[in-house]
Amino acid sequence: MLTKKENIIQNSTALAEFILLGLSDELNLQNILFSMFLVVYIIILAGNLIIILLTLVDPALQTPMYFFLRNLSFLEICYTSVNVPKMLENLLSGNKSISFLGCALETYFTFFLGGSECFLLASMSYDRYVAICKPLHYPVLMNRKVCMGLAVAPWLSGFFMSLCLTSMVFTMSFCGSNEINHFYCDVPPLLKLACGDTSRTEMAVFLVAMIFISFPFLPILLSYAGIVATILGISSAEGRKKTFSTCSSHLIVVTLFYGSGCIVYLKPNSTYSPNTDKYLSLFYTVFIPILNPIIYSLRNKEVKGAFKRVWERKTFT
């Protein structure tokens, strides 16, 4: 039984740092995971940087659609860089500790960038709606000023909403175990470490998560309802296929990102499963960012054409 002094020491340690249990305790598996995620991280950085460079230098890609894609690629690089380097460090060194402040910052930037991506996907869906449903008005409705507003608004929304969520979580008292059954500081496992009655905080976090997801998801839903109605109104099958191809990549990304996010943050707290949530989080923090460049490049003739032109220009100079 711990003495009063030992209890104080234990609580102060819990407040000073957390321990990220990560994906595995087996040394051999940790080495394999380190190698695998290092390769994945390099591919994410390279793939998204290529898209950023292509959409900057190629004249054919100077349109609102590729302006938003460039923003999405930059977001993916930032989003992945919040958690993956720390995960790689933990796998390589075996030191799984993270300071209280470091944990709070990691949580904040994870939700800041993840929330910004939710809102940016909504901006991208509106762009596709205008392009397909109002093509004659597209240059006016999606002018430079509107595009800048639709790009900046997601960052501001993510900034303020993440600040609200992080402050709610890290103003709670933590006691007892300081072990987080995750590879980064995520909200659901942190709530499990809090002292006393956390039902109000859990409800508040749930409501903020709802806003994070539902506010941008509603315009996405409405945009695609209009897009589907327009596509169904096209008489030829070839015309419908060609029109749908312009937004299919975005739809795939939205489905993957929102699907995994909803499962983790909007399910009842009673069904919380640390291991399941950990691997779902791995899906949208690591594997979706690596899928984005693949989806947008392999399924997009304009991006492939731009890459070919840049490659040929480099080869013959």
Disulfide bonds with the S-S distance in Angstrom:
Cys103-Cys185 2.07
Cys175-Cys195 1.87
